[in-house]
């Protein structure tokens, strides 16, 4: 029966495959082997890999894994040059490409992150040999950058960097580790490729490409299989691996989400272990944590990655908030934050929005922290500061501009929320009922909406669409996650209606509009001796006039300003 189903669906075009069905089934255990002509494993999208977990069968996304690695012309050029160095100095050095490059090439993906592992030299020493060789051939030498080891932060190896044929290459020695009693910091020494492979974070990242022999090496004996069957597994027991470098927990989550691979149960238990959580908080620099989280958020499955972080109880280990929050952050925030991000992710894709990488990244961060947008803490100067600001600057050590941009998005979301009902109603007498929270010039009510929308877009600039999209998730006084998830179709229509109204009003790129009258001209018209608050106030008013009358000329603007000044003097 299974053999017939395989033939019917055309699941495989590889060397061989065996299906095992075990457990409490209504049918006996079945084993079947299928032989194929091609040496390449091919698992099309309809394939179902059956595995039994906790009494239920699960399905996994099929994986295509190549048997051999095809080098690009650039890669061949780089590797040939490295081998020339080895031959020139009669070195017994074996050169291997390690980790992600091997994994991605086997998956048929291009990768430009080449890490060379060396068995008998430090990376810096080999780079110096490269420069010696270049000198001997009359070629230009290259600078060598060295990133020092930092065992206290689980950075155990010195890494050398050099640019070859316009590609940055990292060079590092193979390692083995010995731990002294009562010490968590290992003694580093040269190791074999097998020892190094077992010290790697995951089996799928423990593969080597031997440049000397042009072959793939799988020293753990399961890296290729885990790649083929979509498994996230550590080479050594997971708790031991994670305590060696706790950042590996976040890397496991990132790769699981990125490739849609399954984390094995033993790994998940270890990742949620309290000792491992403490090690993440105490042993890893916040910069490394922030970088790993940023890769997740910028990746292809950010919502899945954050859901996994939450499920393992790591959300507030990573996004560590200050202690004196108002209101307090409860355990319920875990699930709510993640579900907001998931809703925002689906909202963006189903609405067909095309954001730049930076817009998408900050949109997702802002969505994740929607439940915290009004949460503050008291800093050392007794000031009330948004908790989101603390998370970006202290917990993740990301750019200060990231914190500022996400808070600007949250502020813009609140303003959009107050404007959306009046954009949609299109009735002038209702528009007048809004609390504008801004001193608006005296114009017809129908023009006030254009003024406020224009001011908001000038404030948020290119991020107005992400801000609008988040605000539509909260529109209609139903900001519960259940309310959001239940009516995404309706919220997409609201987004499109408001977006089209903004475009119809000609407000896109409104922040690029130059003032018809500058500060010096205002000083001259008002016969002032110098600038000051009066000039600033008139700049604000004239900007509003331009927003209300986009076709107005400088002469008309001056005429309006003159009438306003005369009217004020008459009243005085």
WOSUL-V155930 format. One line per field, one symbol per residue. burial: # if it has 24 or more other C-alpha atoms within 12 Angstrom, else .. A space follows every 10 residues. Layout:
BEGIN
burial->???
END
This chain:
BEGIN
burial->.#...#.... ####..#... #......... .........# ###...###. .........# #######.## #...#..##. ######.... ..######## #######... #.######## ########## #.#....... .#.#...... ..######## ##.#....## #######... .....#.#.# #.######## ########## ##...##### .######### ########## ########## ########## ####..##.# ###..##.## #.####.### #########. ########## .######### ##..#...#. ..######## ########.. #.......## ########## #######... ....###### ########.. .######### ########## ####...... #....#...# #...#.#### ########## ########## #####...#. #..##.##.. ##.######. ##..#.#### #...###.#. ##........ ....#..### ########## ......##.# #......... ..
END
